[in-house]
């Protein structure tokens, strides 16, 4: 099995408590509240040569864990900003994160293009 990046995020045995994001200690790292801290890291990271059907099933199970996580948004943003190349983070697979990043890049390029067009005075 591949060693998951940042495996320390997944291995703590202390159960996470559900705390609303606005009530969470601002000094505590977001991952201290992650539901996945109670689950096996193998659910979120693929073993080598995993059959497709098994991978899809495992990823869906991981996404179900993410769906009930109070820090899913923070986790997803972490994975998109790093970017994390492996595993399910914030309810997205690596392939899904690549799609999100590509869409963000296109959106940013369009916004920059629009901004440039709006700054150029019309010739007349």
Secondary structure, DSSP 8 states (H G I E B T S, - for coil): ----TTGGGT---S------GGGS-TTS-GGGG-GGGGS-GGGTS--TT--HHHHHHHHHHHHHHHHT-TTHHHHHHHHHHHT--SS-BTTB-HHHHHHHHHHHHHHHHHHHHHHHHHHS----
